[in-house]
Every structure is written in C-alpha cells, then in structure tokens.
Amino acid sequence: MLTRFAAEDFDVALLRVDPDLFHRLRVRARGLSARFYGCAVYLVGSAVTRDDPRDLDIVVVLPVDLFVAAYGDPGDDITHFLRAWGEPTPGRIWQRWARECAKQGAALTREFHRSVDFKVLHDRDSRTISDAPRVTLCHVDGGVW
C-alpha cells in the first residue's frame, strides 16, 4: 500500500470515499507512466471533486515529439482532432490514438470494475485539462510516487 502523497492529494474526493481504489489507481499509474515513457498520469474531473463520480478520467500527457512519434501529427487544433469521433472516416492518426485510448480504457475498466475514460494528450494541448480539477497519480521522471 502506498503511503506517500503529493500535497494536492489530500483534497481528492476519491481518496476520501474509496481510499483502496485510489491507492490501486496510484499503483497502476506506475505501469502507465512507464508504458508512456515516464510521463505524468493524472486523475481528472469528477473523481477529484465529487463523492459519486460517473467515471474515472485518467489522462497521460506526452511531450509533442513523443505523441507525434507514437500516433502522428494531429495538427494545430487538438479540439478538432478530439472531435473526430463523429466523423464517418477519421484519419489514420486519430484511429491509432483512439485505439490506444480505447484499449487502455477497457483494460482499466475491467481491472477496477468502474468505468474508466482514458486519454493520451500531448503537452502542447494539455491545456484542455490545465484548469480542470486534477491530481498527479504518477510521474516517473518527476519522482511523484
């Protein structure tokens, strides 16, 4: 069981309501961070602020160069890139990215018996979560364990 927390962790609703699930998420985040080149793994959204979240939103933020190497260049507008869910023929870059997000989300959903919305963002466009309530679950390079 993990006992060290970042200062921001003490105000996390999930930690208050289900500390076991929160600790298991932190342990699992180590593997996610390692899989995604040591990048930060965040818990964002309602699980941070509400006692009854609809799902668990987990986000990994990659540097732009690693995101481009893994999936391709989504262009300057990540918002359009993320909206491709509704397009009849989304591009190959989006398909690779969406497949990875779906695969990780499904595995996490099975593991935690809770709906998990998993996303990979690149740091240039991680501003989509910069103002959202969030807590760092793991960042191997930064030493937040």
N, CA and C atoms as an extended XYZ file, in Angstrom:
435
Properties=species:S:1:pos:R:3:atomname:S:1:resname:S:1:resid:I:1 pbc="F F F"
N         0.848       -1.180        0.000 N   MET     1
C         0.000        0.000        0.000 CA  MET     1
C         0.894        1.245        0.000 C   MET     1
N         0.540        2.221       -0.823 N   LEU     2
C         1.292        3.463       -0.891 CA  LEU     2
C         0.938        4.348        0.298 C   LEU     2
N         1.929        5.007        0.852 N   THR     3
C         1.658        5.898        1.975 CA  THR     3
C         2.070        7.335        1.695 C   THR     3
N         2.889        7.562        0.669 N   ARG     4
C         3.324        8.917        0.342 CA  ARG     4
C         2.339        9.564       -0.613 C   ARG     4
N         2.002       10.810       -0.360 N   PHE     5
C         1.069       11.545       -1.206 CA  PHE     5
C         1.652       12.900       -1.541 C   PHE     5
N         1.301       13.417       -2.713 N   ALA     6
C         1.606       14.809       -3.033 CA  ALA     6
C         0.633       15.671       -2.239 C   ALA     6
N         0.985       16.912       -1.978 N   ALA     7
C         0.151       17.803       -1.167 CA  ALA     7
C        -1.259       17.919       -1.708 C   ALA     7
N        -1.387       17.911       -3.052 N   GLU     8
C        -2.714       18.092       -3.640 CA  GLU     8
C        -3.627       16.894       -3.416 C   GLU     8
N        -3.068       15.731       -3.055 N   ASP     9
C        -3.858       14.517       -2.894 CA  ASP     9
C        -4.814       14.568       -1.704 C   ASP     9
N        -4.554       15.378       -0.737 N   PHE    10
C        -5.354       15.358        0.479 CA  PHE    10
C        -6.755       15.900        0.278 C   PHE    10
N        -7.025       16.534       -0.836 N   ASP    11
C        -8.349       17.082       -1.085 CA  ASP    11
C        -9.057       16.348       -2.221 C   ASP    11
N        -8.717       15.102       -2.439 N   VAL    12
C        -9.277       14.315       -3.529 CA  VAL    12
C       -10.482       13.528       -3.018 C   VAL    12
N       -11.630       13.723       -3.654 N   ALA    13
C       -12.852       13.044       -3.223 CA  ALA    13
C       -12.692       11.526       -3.259 C   ALA    13
N       -12.089       10.985       -4.311 N   LEU    14
C       -11.930        9.536       -4.427 CA  LEU    14
C       -11.109        8.982       -3.267 C   LEU    14
N       -10.104        9.704       -2.835 N   LEU    15
C        -9.291        9.271       -1.699 CA  LEU    15
C       -10.129        9.226       -0.426 C   LEU    15
N       -11.010       10.179       -0.265 N   ARG    16
C       -11.897       10.215        0.907 CA  ARG    16
C       -12.922        9.092        0.879 C   ARG    16
N       -13.552        8.880       -0.286 N   VAL    17
C       -14.671        7.946       -0.414 CA  VAL    17
C       -14.208        6.496       -0.552 C   VAL    17
N       -13.182        6.263       -1.353 N   ASP    18
C       -12.714        4.899       -1.609 CA  ASP    18
C       -11.181        4.884       -1.634 C   ASP    18
N       -10.553        4.958       -0.449 N   PRO    19
C        -9.091        5.029       -0.407 CA  PRO    19
C        -8.408        3.821       -1.044 C   PRO    19
N        -9.033        2.632       -0.946 N   ASP    20
C        -8.435        1.449       -1.555 CA  ASP    20
C        -8.354        1.598       -3.074 C   ASP    20
N        -9.432        2.054       -3.699 N   LEU    21
C        -9.432        2.274       -5.143 CA  LEU    21
C        -8.395        3.329       -5.528 C   LEU    21
N        -8.309        4.404       -4.759 N   PHE    22
C        -7.331        5.445       -5.052 CA  PHE    22
C        -5.908        4.888       -4.986 C   PHE    22
N        -5.610        4.092       -3.979 N   HIS    23
C        -4.269        3.500       -3.853 CA  HIS    23
C        -3.987        2.542       -5.013 C   HIS    23
N        -4.992        1.746       -5.397 N   ARG    24
C        -4.797        0.835       -6.534 CA  ARG    24
C        -4.574        1.610       -7.829 C   ARG    24
N        -5.263        2.739       -7.998 N   LEU    25
C        -5.036        3.590       -9.170 CA  LEU    25
C        -3.606        4.117       -9.194 C   LEU    25
N        -3.115        4.544       -8.046 N   ARG    26
C        -1.743        5.058       -7.982 CA  ARG    26
C        -0.731        3.981       -8.332 C   ARG    26
N        -0.955        2.765       -7.851 N   VAL    27
C        -0.049        1.655       -8.177 CA  VAL    27
C        -0.105        1.376       -9.675 C   VAL    27
N        -1.304        1.320      -10.255 N   ARG    28
C        -1.469        1.055      -11.692 CA  ARG    28
C        -0.877        2.176      -12.535 C   ARG    28
N        -0.933        3.399      -12.003 N   ALA    29
C        -0.389        4.549      -12.726 CA  ALA    29
C         1.117        4.417      -12.936 C   ALA    29
N         1.791        3.705      -12.056 N   ARG    30
C         3.233        3.463      -12.257 CA  ARG    30
C         3.468        2.755      -13.584 C   ARG    30
N         2.679        1.710      -13.839 N   GLY    31
C         2.816        0.969      -15.094 CA  GLY    31
C         2.444        1.814      -16.297 C   GLY    31
N         1.399        2.626      -16.156 N   LEU    32
C         1.009        3.505      -17.261 CA  LEU    32
C         2.100        4.527      -17.551 C   LEU    32
N         2.658        5.111      -16.506 N   SER    33
C         3.723        6.092      -16.705 CA  SER    33
C         4.928        5.432      -17.379 C   SER    33
N         5.282        4.238      -16.937 N   ALA    34
C         6.405        3.530      -17.549 CA  ALA    34
C         6.099        3.200      -19.011 C   ALA    34
N         4.859        2.781      -19.314 N   ARG    35
C         4.489        2.460      -20.687 CA  ARG    35
C         4.535        3.688      -21.578 C   ARG    35
N         4.199        4.835      -21.019 N   PHE    36
C         4.192        6.080      -21.778 CA  PHE    36
C         5.413        6.938      -21.441 C   PHE    36
N         6.601        6.297      -21.456 N   TYR    37
C         7.885        6.988      -21.421 CA  TYR    37
C         8.126        7.797      -20.147 C   TYR    37
N         7.543        7.408      -19.037 N   GLY    38
C         7.765        8.115      -17.773 CA  GLY    38
C         6.958        9.387      -17.635 C   GLY    38
N         5.975        9.575      -18.499 N   CYS    39
C         5.189       10.815      -18.479 CA  CYS    39
C         4.162       10.800      -17.351 C   CYS    39
N         3.654       11.982      -17.056 N   ALA    40
C         2.702       12.155      -15.957 CA  ALA    40
C         1.366       11.494      -16.267 C   ALA    40
N         0.787       10.881      -15.237 N   VAL    41
C        -0.544       10.281      -15.299 CA  VAL    41
C        -1.408       11.031      -14.295 C   VAL    41
N        -2.537       11.552      -14.777 N   TYR    42
C        -3.409       12.365      -13.931 CA  TYR    42
C        -4.780       11.723      -13.781 C   TYR    42
N        -5.364       11.906      -12.601 N   LEU    43
C        -6.775       11.671      -12.378 CA  LEU    43
C        -7.424       13.041      -12.476 C   LEU    43
N        -8.403       13.185      -13.360 N   VAL    44
C        -9.020       14.497      -13.579 CA  VAL    44
C       -10.537       14.391      -13.432 C   VAL    44
N       -11.162       15.532      -13.327 N   GLY    45
C       -12.621       15.591      -13.377 CA  GLY    45
C       -13.313       15.268      -12.078 C   GLY    45
N       -14.481       14.644      -12.220 N   SER    46
C       -15.394       14.479      -11.092 CA  SER    46
C       -14.856       13.572       -9.995 C   SER    46
N       -13.966       12.630      -10.300 N   ALA    47
C       -13.412       11.761       -9.255 CA  ALA    47
C       -12.547       12.548       -8.282 C   ALA    47
N       -12.096       13.707       -8.704 N   VAL    48
C       -11.294       14.562       -7.830 CA  VAL    48
C       -12.191       15.400       -6.927 C   VAL    48
N       -13.351       15.790       -7.435 N   THR    49
C       -14.176       16.761       -6.718 CA  THR    49
C       -15.473       16.218       -6.135 C   THR    49
N       -16.006       15.120       -6.684 N   ARG    50
C       -17.329       14.633       -6.265 CA  ARG    50
C       -17.242       13.263       -5.599 C   ARG    50
N       -18.103       13.052       -4.633 N   ASP    51
C       -18.130       11.774       -3.932 CA  ASP    51
C       -18.760       10.658       -4.760 C   ASP    51
N       -19.484       11.005       -5.811 N   ASP    52
C       -20.152        9.995       -6.648 CA  ASP    52
C       -19.859       10.227       -8.133 C   ASP    52
N       -18.588       10.072       -8.545 N   PRO    53
C       -18.261       10.323       -9.958 CA  PRO    53
C       -18.908        9.298      -10.883 C   PRO    53
N       -19.271        9.758      -12.071 N   ARG    54
C       -19.846        8.880      -13.090 CA  ARG    54
C       -18.801        7.885      -13.579 C   ARG    54
N       -17.565        8.355      -13.736 N   ASP    55
C       -16.475        7.501      -14.192 CA  ASP    55
C       -15.163        8.045      -13.649 C   ASP    55
N       -14.087        7.345      -13.960 N   LEU    56
C       -12.751        7.790      -13.595 CA  LEU    56
C       -12.075        8.273      -14.871 C   LEU    56
N       -11.671        9.529      -14.884 N   ASP    57
C       -10.997       10.106      -16.048 CA  ASP    57
C        -9.501       10.097      -15.783 C   ASP    57
N        -8.769        9.337      -16.594 N   ILE    58
C        -7.324        9.237      -16.447 CA  ILE    58
C        -6.687        9.752      -17.727 C   ILE    58
N        -5.724       10.649      -17.556 N   VAL    59
C        -5.070       11.291      -18.691 CA  VAL    59
C        -3.558       11.154      -18.551 C   VAL    59
N        -2.902       10.783      -19.651 N   VAL    60
C        -1.447       10.778      -19.736 CA  VAL    60
C        -1.062       11.917      -20.668 C   VAL    60
N        -0.097       12.732      -20.248 N   VAL    61
C         0.340       13.860      -21.068 CA  VAL    61
C         1.745       13.566      -21.598 C   VAL    61
N         1.839       13.440      -22.939 N   LEU    62
C         3.113       13.171      -23.609 CA  LEU    62
C         3.709       14.452      -24.169 C   LEU    62
N         5.035       14.555      -24.210 N   PRO    63
C         5.631       15.648      -24.973 CA  PRO    63
C         5.224       15.515      -26.439 C   PRO    63
N         5.130       16.633      -27.133 N   VAL    64
C         4.664       16.642      -28.524 CA  VAL    64
C         5.457       15.669      -29.389 C   VAL    64
N         6.785       15.654      -29.251 N   ASP    65
C         7.587       14.782      -30.113 CA  ASP    65
C         7.269       13.296      -29.900 C   ASP    65
N         6.992       12.892      -28.672 N   LEU    66
C         6.629       11.501      -28.426 CA  LEU    66
C         5.220       11.192      -28.940 C   LEU    66
N         4.315       12.149      -28.788 N   PHE    67
C         2.956       11.966      -29.307 CA  PHE    67
C         3.002       11.782      -30.821 C   PHE    67
N         3.763       12.625      -31.495 N   VAL    68
C         3.876       12.552      -32.958 CA  VAL    68
C         4.534       11.234      -33.371 C   VAL    68
N         5.553       10.795      -32.619 N   ALA    69
C         6.218        9.530      -32.943 CA  ALA    69
C         5.265        8.343      -32.763 C   ALA    69
N         4.411        8.408      -31.758 N   ALA    70
C         3.503        7.295      -31.478 CA  ALA    70
C         2.289        7.258      -32.403 C   ALA    70
N         1.727        8.426      -32.698 N   TYR    71
C         0.449        8.457      -33.415 CA  TYR    71
C         0.489        9.230      -34.728 C   TYR    71
N         1.379       10.184      -34.850 N   GLY    72
C         1.417       11.075      -35.998 CA  GLY    72
C         1.071       12.483      -35.531 C   GLY    72
N         1.156       13.438      -36.420 N   ASP    73
C         0.909       14.833      -36.064 CA  ASP    73
C        -0.561       15.177      -36.245 C   ASP    73
N        -1.266       15.495      -35.134 N   PRO    74
C        -2.687       15.816      -35.253 CA  PRO    74
C        -2.942       17.218      -35.783 C   PRO    74
N        -1.892       17.980      -36.018 N   GLY    75
C        -2.058       19.353      -36.481 CA  GLY    75
C        -2.143       20.320      -35.317 C   GLY    75
N        -2.501       21.539      -35.613 N   ASP    76
C        -2.500       22.574      -34.597 CA  ASP    76
C        -3.739       22.574      -33.716 C   ASP    76
N        -4.810       21.957      -34.160 N   ASP    77
C        -6.064       22.058      -33.429 CA  ASP    77
C        -6.460       20.712      -32.823 C   ASP    77
N        -6.060       20.474      -31.564 N   ILE    78
C        -6.386       19.220      -30.892 CA  ILE    78
C        -7.888       19.098      -30.687 C   ILE    78
N        -8.592       20.211      -30.557 N   THR    79
C       -10.039       20.160      -30.353 CA  THR    79
C       -10.709       19.480      -31.532 C   THR    79
N       -10.315       19.847      -32.755 N   HIS    80
C       -10.857       19.190      -33.946 CA  HIS    80
C       -10.443       17.719      -33.963 C   HIS    80
N        -9.203       17.463      -33.593 N   PHE    81
C        -8.692       16.095      -33.552 CA  PHE    81
C        -9.544       15.245      -32.606 C   PHE    81
N        -9.853       15.763      -31.420 N   LEU    82
C       -10.641       15.010      -30.443 CA  LEU    82
C       -12.096       14.858      -30.867 C   LEU    82
N       -12.611       15.753      -31.707 N   ARG    83
C       -13.999       15.678      -32.160 CA  ARG    83
C       -14.191       14.683      -33.297 C   ARG    83
N       -13.159       14.039      -33.761 N   ALA    84
C       -13.266       13.128      -34.894 CA  ALA    84
C       -14.124       11.901      -34.597 C   ALA    84
N       -14.540       11.712      -33.336 N   TRP    85
C       -15.416       10.581      -33.003 CA  TRP    85
C       -16.624       10.536      -33.925 C   TRP    85
N       -17.180       11.679      -34.298 N   GLY    86
C       -18.393       11.705      -35.100 CA  GLY    86
C       -18.169       11.680      -36.594 C   GLY    86
N       -16.940       11.769      -37.036 N   GLU    87
C       -16.669       11.810      -38.471 CA  GLU    87
C       -16.776       10.408      -39.081 C   GLU    87
N       -17.339       10.311      -40.294 N   PRO    88
C       -17.520        8.994      -40.918 CA  PRO    88
C       -16.200        8.301      -41.245 C   PRO    88
N       -15.165        9.045      -41.619 N   THR    89
C       -13.870        8.441      -41.936 CA  THR    89
C       -12.754        9.247      -41.267 C   THR    89
N       -12.557        9.046      -39.972 N   PRO    90
C       -11.478        9.776      -39.311 CA  PRO    90
C       -10.124        9.328      -39.851 C   PRO    90
N        -9.127       10.186      -39.718 N   GLY    91
C        -7.803        9.887      -40.254 CA  GLY    91
C        -7.099        8.767      -39.507 C   GLY    91
N        -6.032        8.268      -40.108 N   ARG    92
C        -5.266        7.161      -39.524 CA  ARG    92
C        -4.626        7.548      -38.200 C   ARG    92
N        -4.186        8.798      -38.077 N   ILE    93
C        -3.589        9.258      -36.818 CA  ILE    93
C        -4.624        9.143      -35.709 C   ILE    93
N        -5.819        9.640      -35.980 N   TRP    94
C        -6.884        9.575      -34.990 CA  TRP    94
C        -7.224        8.116      -34.654 C   TRP    94
N        -7.245        7.251      -35.657 N   GLN    95
C        -7.577        5.843      -35.431 CA  GLN    95
C        -6.560        5.175      -34.510 C   GLN    95
N        -5.259        5.445      -34.737 N   ARG    96
C        -4.222        4.876      -33.857 CA  ARG    96
C        -4.396        5.380      -32.432 C   ARG    96
N        -4.613        6.685      -32.297 N   TRP    97
C        -4.789        7.307      -30.984 CA  TRP    97
C        -6.041        6.756      -30.292 C   TRP    97
N        -7.159        6.705      -31.002 N   ALA    98
C        -8.420        6.235      -30.420 CA  ALA    98
C        -8.329        4.767      -30.018 C   ALA    98
N        -7.644        3.962      -30.825 N   ARG    99
C        -7.476        2.541      -30.500 CA  ARG    99
C        -6.700        2.379      -29.203 C   ARG    99
N        -5.641        3.158      -29.042 N   GLU   100
C        -4.844        3.097      -27.806 CA  GLU   100
C        -5.667        3.534      -26.603 C   GLU   100
N        -6.406        4.632      -26.740 N   CYS   101
C        -7.237        5.123      -25.639 CA  CYS   101
C        -8.301        4.095      -25.267 C   CYS   101
N        -8.948        3.507      -26.274 N   ALA   102
C        -9.992        2.510      -26.019 CA  ALA   102
C        -9.413        1.256      -25.372 C   ALA   102
N        -8.266        0.815      -25.856 N   LYS   103
C        -7.629       -0.385      -25.315 CA  LYS   103
C        -7.269       -0.192      -23.841 C   LYS   103
N        -6.619        0.920      -23.531 N   GLN   104
C        -6.233        1.185      -22.144 CA  GLN   104
C        -7.463        1.397      -21.267 C   GLN   104
N        -8.457        2.115      -21.781 N   GLY   105
C        -9.676        2.362      -21.022 CA  GLY   105
C       -10.414        1.075      -20.696 C   GLY   105
N       -10.504        0.169      -21.660 N   ALA   106
C       -11.181       -1.112      -21.445 CA  ALA   106
C       -10.435       -1.955      -20.405 C   ALA   106
N        -9.118       -1.985      -20.500 N   ALA   107
C        -8.329       -2.757      -19.531 CA  ALA   107
C        -8.490       -2.191      -18.120 C   ALA   107
N        -8.461       -0.870      -17.996 N   LEU   108
C        -8.624       -0.236      -16.685 CA  LEU   108
C       -10.040       -0.434      -16.149 C   LEU   108
N       -11.029       -0.382      -17.014 N   THR   109
C       -12.415       -0.619      -16.604 CA  THR   109
C       -12.576       -2.030      -16.048 C   THR   109
N       -12.005       -3.014      -16.740 N   ARG   110
C       -12.060       -4.398      -16.246 CA  ARG   110
C       -11.334       -4.531      -14.910 C   ARG   110
N       -10.171       -3.917      -14.809 N   GLU   111
C        -9.353       -4.051      -13.607 CA  GLU   111
C       -10.010       -3.422      -12.378 C   GLU   111
N       -10.623       -2.247      -12.557 N   PHE   112
C       -11.162       -1.517      -11.407 CA  PHE   112
C       -12.669       -1.660      -11.231 C   PHE   112
N       -13.320       -2.371      -12.141 N   HIS   113
C       -14.772       -2.564      -12.060 CA  HIS   113
C       -15.511       -1.231      -11.959 C   HIS   113
N       -14.972       -0.234      -12.622 N   ARG   114
C       -15.550        1.108      -12.713 CA  ARG   114
C       -15.285        1.605      -14.120 C   ARG   114
N       -16.183        2.385      -14.660 N   SER   115
C       -15.983        2.955      -15.982 CA  SER   115
C       -14.782        3.900      -15.954 C   SER   115
N       -13.826        3.660      -16.856 N   VAL   116
C       -12.621        4.495      -16.935 CA  VAL   116
C       -12.555        5.114      -18.323 C   VAL   116
N       -12.430        6.431      -18.340 N   ASP   117
C       -12.238        7.178      -19.582 CA  ASP   117
C       -10.763        7.535      -19.642 C   ASP   117
N       -10.022        6.882      -20.522 N   PHE   118
C        -8.579        7.065      -20.627 CA  PHE   118
C        -8.253        7.871      -21.873 C   PHE   118
N        -7.359        8.839      -21.734 N   LYS   119
C        -6.919        9.631      -22.889 CA  LYS   119
C        -5.414        9.883      -22.815 C   LYS   119
N        -4.818        9.994      -23.990 N   VAL   120
C        -3.437       10.436      -24.129 CA  VAL   120
C        -3.501       11.794      -24.806 C   VAL   120
N        -2.903       12.792      -24.180 N   LEU   121
C        -2.830       14.131      -24.772 CA  LEU   121
C        -1.373       14.512      -24.939 C   LEU   121
N        -1.091       15.422      -25.862 N   HIS   122
C         0.284       15.923      -25.915 CA  HIS   122
C         0.357       17.232      -25.154 C   HIS   122
N         1.532       17.518      -24.623 N   ASP   123
C         1.671       18.643      -23.685 CA  ASP   123
C         1.322       19.992      -24.290 C   ASP   123
N         1.472       20.143      -25.580 N   ARG   124
C         1.104       21.406      -26.210 CA  ARG   124
C        -0.385       21.669      -26.055 C   ARG   124
N        -1.166       20.606      -26.071 N   ASP   125
C        -2.610       20.755      -25.997 CA  ASP   125
C        -3.205       20.224      -24.702 C   ASP   125
N        -2.373       19.981      -23.714 N   SER   126
C        -2.895       19.502      -22.434 CA  SER   126
C        -3.598       20.626      -21.685 C   SER   126
N        -3.609       21.819      -22.270 N   ARG   127
C        -4.354       22.919      -21.641 CA  ARG   127
C        -5.834       22.579      -21.510 C   ARG   127
N        -6.287       21.550      -22.230 N   THR   128
C        -7.681       21.134      -22.091 CA  THR   128
C        -7.955       20.605      -20.686 C   THR   128
N        -6.899       20.178      -19.967 N   ILE   129
C        -7.085       19.740      -18.587 CA  ILE   129
C        -6.397       20.669      -17.597 C   ILE   129
N        -5.725       21.708      -18.070 N   SER   130
C        -4.927       22.539      -17.165 CA  SER   130
C        -5.763       23.265      -16.126 C   SER   130
N        -6.990       23.617      -16.444 N   ASP   131
C        -7.840       24.297      -15.475 CA  ASP   131
C        -8.790       23.335      -14.772 C   ASP   131
N        -8.793       22.094      -15.185 N   ALA   132
C        -9.693       21.105      -14.591 CA  ALA   132
C        -9.125       20.634      -13.257 C   ALA   132
N       -10.010       20.219      -12.348 N   PRO   133
C        -9.508       19.610      -11.112 CA  PRO   133
C        -8.715       18.361      -11.475 C   PRO   133
N        -7.517       18.231      -10.961 N   ARG   134
C        -6.696       17.066      -11.295 CA  ARG   134
C        -5.709       16.788      -10.176 C   ARG   134
N        -5.240       15.569      -10.161 N   VAL   135
C        -4.221       15.160       -9.206 CA  VAL   135
C        -3.254       14.242       -9.946 C   VAL   135
N        -1.984       14.378       -9.659 N   THR   136
C        -0.976       13.535      -10.272 CA  THR   136
C        -1.003       12.171       -9.600 C   THR   136
N        -1.256       11.133      -10.390 N   LEU   137
C        -1.207        9.773       -9.854 CA  LEU   137
C         0.218        9.242       -9.863 C   LEU   137
N         0.950        9.570      -10.925 N   CYS   138
C         2.329        9.110      -11.030 CA  CYS   138
C         3.055        9.911      -12.106 C   CYS   138
N         4.312       10.134      -11.868 N   HIS   139
C         5.189       10.751      -12.868 CA  HIS   139
C         6.577       10.220      -12.579 C   HIS   139
N         6.970        9.193      -13.308 N   VAL   140
C         8.227        8.505      -13.030 CA  VAL   140
C         9.409        9.459      -13.092 C   VAL   140
N         9.494       10.269      -14.140 N   ASP   141
C        10.611       11.199      -14.271 CA  ASP   141
C        10.620       12.243      -13.161 C   ASP   141
N         9.453       12.641      -12.689 N   GLY   142
C         9.362       13.673      -11.665 CA  GLY   142
C         9.452       13.123      -10.257 C   GLY   142
N         9.456       11.809      -10.100 N   GLY   143
C         9.603       11.212       -8.800 CA  GLY   143
C         8.370       11.265       -7.915 C   GLY   143
N         7.195       11.542       -8.468 N   VAL   144
C         5.970       11.567       -7.654 CA  VAL   144
C         5.445       10.139       -7.572 C   VAL   144
N         5.793        9.448       -6.532 N   TRP   145
C         5.384        8.060       -6.343 CA  TRP   145
C         4.522        7.988       -5.130 C   TRP   145
